Amino acid sequence: MDDQIRIAAFKWLDDLSVKFGDTLNRKILEEGFIYQNQRITVIGPKGIWKPKQMSLPLSITTTSNSPYEDSFTNDGFLQYKYRGTDPNHPDNIGLRKLMQKQIPLIYFHSVIKGKYLASWPVFIQNDDTENLTFTIALEDISYIRRETVLDFAAEQDNTYPRRAYLTASIKQRLHQSSFRERVLLAYQNQCTLCKLKHPELLDAAHIIPDSEELGLPIVQNGLSLCKIHHAAYDKNIIGITADYTIKVRNDILRETDGPMLRHGIQSLENKHIILPNNKKNWPDKERLDTRFQRFMDAS
């Protein structure tokens, strides 16, 4: 039954990610899904998790308060610490068997408290008993035939570089997801311009792009914006001054269009943004001013 539950878990996560995006609520993961009239939990109190219906682990987890120091190698792979210091602990043996049989599992990484980035399928490709770590690699789901996870259809000559590239992407996704979740949390999951409160329609917009020196992934360099206002901010249709006043580009103010332009953008002129409750999370004035000068140049 292990193979079928794994495939069902992958499909369930596919559906969740379509609905909720890149980060998933721990409560949903703890509740799990129903398979053949049985509830399958995909995450548990331990980092290495095996549902009672399975003989081998289904998932591994890195939490923000974990006593283990999971990290990424220079070539992009994840180093996942053993459970404890005994290589023969049942959980470690379970992961070792997954490696030997090349059976995939799920990797969860905490983004903020209660929210996790999910990556699947991941494979264990090395066991370092001296340093008490497993090497974890992400694989493309298309290389696994849906009928059975044991029928791994990878082209072995290309496995290493492909997995290295894919696994390195987890680090970038963690960076982006962590920034987004922290910014949206600071703004109470609403757009700072229009108060829209649907998280699936909200982005964490950088004031200074992350490609620049001041573009750090900190809340003070972020704004919680709905997707249309994020696009308008990025394209310098909307600007925000250092005293938190919204300005709309002059040619847009003069334009005549439908109600979306009139109520969604033009009506914002000279209003103030909605600030986080905690003043330490307010947008940095220096960054806002730098960005606003670019808005003025574009105007």
Buried (B, 14 or more C-beta within 10 A) or exposed (E): EBBEBBBBBBEBBEEBBEEBEBBBEBEBBEBBBEBEEEEBBBBBEEBBBBBEBBEBBBBBBBBEEEEBEBEBBEEBBBBBBBBEEEBEBEBBBBBBBBBEEBBBBBBBBBBBEEBBBBBBBBBBBEBEEEEBBBBBBBBEEEBBEEEEBBEBEBEEEEBEEBBBEBBBEBBEBBEBBBBBBBBBBBBEBBBBBBEBEEBEEBBBBBBBEEEEEBBBBBBBBBBBBBBBBBBBBBEBBBBBBBEBBBBBBEEBEEEEEEEEBEEBBBEBBEBBBBBBEEEEBBBBEEBBBBBBEEBEEEB
